Amino acid sequence: MTEIHAGEVRDGAWGRLLATADLERPVAVSWLFGLGFNRSAPEDVLLGLLDFGETGFLYREDLPVGVMDAAVVHDAAPVRAAAAESGRLSAEQWDRLIGATSDPGQRDMFAELAAEQMAARRRSRGGRGVGSAPHPDAMPPRTPEEIEAMAAEVPDIEPAEVTTALWWIGALHENVDAMRRLAASPKLLVRRSVARAPRLPADVVATLAHDEDRIVRLFLAESCDDAPPEMLLEVAAWWEGSLSFPGRPLTHPNFPRDGLLRYADDANPRMRILALADPTSTSAVAEQFSHDPDPIVRRAAAEDHRLSPESLRRLAADTDQRVRMRAWLNPSISAGTLMTLLLNTRSAKHAARNPGIPIPVMRHMATVARLPSPAIKP
């Protein structure tokens, strides 16, 4: 078993982990899952997780290249299968995975899956939030007449309908003339599709930023780097962000940050939390928000690194689950509180994702969890 040597970890509270002699198996397994999604976990820890059969983290978008390279040639077939199913392999990685598979039937299955995924990737022409073309050889319209004809065939939709951008409009996102023409379309789905463009000319942005459909404005805030500050602020009043576009609109480069402290006492909790992003905001604002009656505000406070360890300990036991989970992930939480969370079956999986866990401790956790030791209770 690896040991945490003196001097490797400054806070002595981590000694509790080293002294734990009756670690429960569910806690240990939760550590492995959580460490896989810990953005501070070094590559050697992630590679060790593969050896244990933990593969859920292979779906991460920010996975180090070396980890996936190791997964595609791993000795364990389930690890290679998980890598194949992740949808994140390059053509070269597919070749290496297929070459490392000795079973003819499984090799054929991987080859078929590779062809399907690579074809789907070719059909996706406009990036995130854009639908796939019907087949790899599908061609978008080229002339103004063809564009007008295809736009006319787009069905009318209800504003409440969940949509992605049309593939052929996504393929035209860099065509300024096409975007200008389509942004004026009476078809809601067409305008939403234009709003997914990464860049747009100023007149098109101005048109879409005042669209009556708020999803058009949301898509513009999420996808377009030219979205105007005033519209981003308006969207922030009713949108907290999504898994597909985490942080937007608040993390948008054009989001107005100066003067946000004026919203600290706003009646709208989504506007109140903007005060934390003001350059002149202080830890006092975070502390104030940690006592806010609305969980939306307490969630934002729980993510703030300026919050005191004492307040984080309180929020780690908040009545709102999402408040608790954000506090568990805050690297400013004390080592003692984090240790308690790591040894609790209800919080261990999420607490193991905390980037503040010292790397030597991560390595020790991974080693302890992988050992079929009598010290680990079933």
Sequence and secondary structure as in RCSB ss.txt:
>XXXX:A:sequence
MTEIHAGEVRDGAWGRLLATADLERPVAVSWLFGLGFNRSAPEDVLLGLLDFGETGFLYREDLPVGVMDAAVVHD
AAPVRAAAAESGRLSAEQWDRLIGATSDPGQRDMFAELAAEQMAARRRSRGGRGVGSAPHPDAMPPRTPEEIEAM
AAEVPDIEPAEVTTALWWIGALHENVDAMRRLAASPKLLVRRSVARAPRLPADVVATLAHDEDRIVRLFLAESCD
DAPPEMLLEVAAWWEGSLSFPGRPLTHPNFPRDGLLRYADDANPRMRILALADPTSTSAVAEQFSHDPDPIVRRA
AAEDHRLSPESLRRLAADTDQRVRMRAWLNPSISAGTLMTLLLNTRSAKHAARNPGIPIPVMRHMATVARLPSPA
IKP
>XXXX:A:secstr
     TTT S GGGHHHHH   EEHHHHHHHHHHHHT TT  HHHHHHHHHHT  GGGG TT  HHHHHHHTT S
SHHHHHHHHHTT   HHHHHHHHHT   HHHHHHHHHHHHHHHHHHHH  S TTB   SSTT     SHHHHHHH
HHTS    TTS   B HHHHTTTT HHHHHHHTT S HHHHHHHHT S   HHHHHHHHT S HHHHHHHHHH T
T  HHHHHHHHTT    SSSTTTTTTSTT   TTGGGGTT SSHHHHGGGGGSTT  HHHHHHHTT SSHHHHHH
HHH TTS HHHHHHHTT SSHHHHHHHHH TTS HHHHHHHHTSTTTHHHHTT TTS HHHHHHHHHHHHS  TT
EE 
